[in-house]
Amino acid sequence: MKQMNKVLFVMMGLMMTVAAQAQEHAAAASEGSARGMTAMAAAIAIGLAVLGGTTGQAKTAAAYLEGISRNPSAQDKMFVPMILGLALIESLVLFAFVIAFLVK
């Protein structure tokens, strides 16, 4: 049940982001322009990228902590690959942000 509450909370946040972006271009969208739809698409893209990135980072951190709990002496060997993985996951989120910003 807690997982469902988290999913609903995230979905509400995504919807608010879309609404905030769409209000900015509501007049343009009503005139038949594609600017409003582009803003909504950019907001959805950013929201989904952040959702995927945070999920990936959470799984990476959980796997790292589980590995340390099983073998504490391997902490030094696992730290650098974990940081690299987190940086690559975050870079994908930043790429999605840049692409959505350029499209908008």
C-alpha positions in Angstrom: 0.0 0.0 0.0 2.9 2.4 0.8 4.3 1.7 -2.7 1.0 2.7 -4.3 0.9 5.9 -2.3 4.4 6.7 -3.5 3.4 6.1 -7.1 0.3 8.3 -6.8 2.4 11.0 -5.2 4.9 10.9 -8.1 2.1 10.9 -10.7 0.5 14.0 -9.0 3.8 15.7 -9.1 4.2 15.0 -12.8 0.7 16.3 -13.5 1.4 19.5 -11.7 4.5 20.0 -13.7 2.6 19.5 -16.9 -0.1 21.9 -15.8 2.5 24.6 -14.8 4.2 24.3 -18.2 0.9 24.2 -20.1 -0.5 27.3 -18.4 2.4 29.3 -19.7 1.5 28.5 -23.3 -2.3 28.1 -22.9 -3.0 31.1 -25.2 -0.8 29.8 -27.9 -2.3 26.4 -27.8 -5.8 27.8 -28.1 -4.9 29.6 -31.3 -4.0 26.3 -32.9 -0.3 26.7 -32.3 1.8 23.7 -31.4 3.7 25.6 -28.7 1.4 24.4 -25.9 1.7 20.8 -26.9 5.5 21.2 -27.1 5.6 22.6 -23.6 3.5 19.7 -22.3 5.7 17.2 -24.1 8.9 18.8 -22.6 7.4 18.7 -19.1 6.4 15.0 -19.5 9.9 14.2 -20.8 11.6 15.8 -17.9 9.3 14.2 -15.4 9.8 10.7 -16.8 13.5 11.2 -17.0 13.7 12.2 -13.4 11.4 9.4 -12.4 13.6 6.8 -14.2 16.8 8.4 -12.9 15.8 8.4 -9.3 14.6 4.8 -9.6 17.9 3.8 -11.1 19.9 5.7 -8.4 17.8 4.1 -5.7 18.5 0.6 -7.0 22.2 1.3 -7.4 22.5 2.6 -3.8 20.5 -0.4 -2.5 22.7 -2.8 -4.3 25.8 -1.1 -3.0 24.6 -1.2 0.6 23.6 -4.8 0.2 27.0 -5.7 -1.1 28.7 -3.9 1.8 26.5 -5.7 4.3 27.4 -9.0 2.8 31.1 -8.3 2.4 32.3 -5.2 4.4 35.9 -5.6 3.2 34.8 -5.0 -0.4 33.6 -1.5 0.2 36.7 0.2 -1.3 36.5 -1.9 -4.4 32.8 -1.1 -5.0 32.8 2.6 -4.2 34.3 3.9 -7.4 32.1 1.8 -9.8 29.0 2.9 -7.7 29.9 6.6 -8.1 30.5 6.1 -11.8 27.1 4.4 -12.2 25.4 7.2 -10.3 27.1 9.8 -12.5 26.1 8.0 -15.7 22.5 7.7 -14.5 22.5 11.4 -13.6 24.0 12.3 -17.0 21.0 10.7 -18.7 18.6 12.8 -16.7 20.6 16.0 -17.6 20.6 15.0 -21.3 16.8 14.6 -21.2 16.6 18.1 -19.5 18.7 19.7 -22.2 16.8 18.0 -25.0 13.4 19.0 -23.5 14.7 22.6 -23.0 15.9 22.8 -26.6 12.7 21.4 -28.0 10.6 23.8 -26.0 
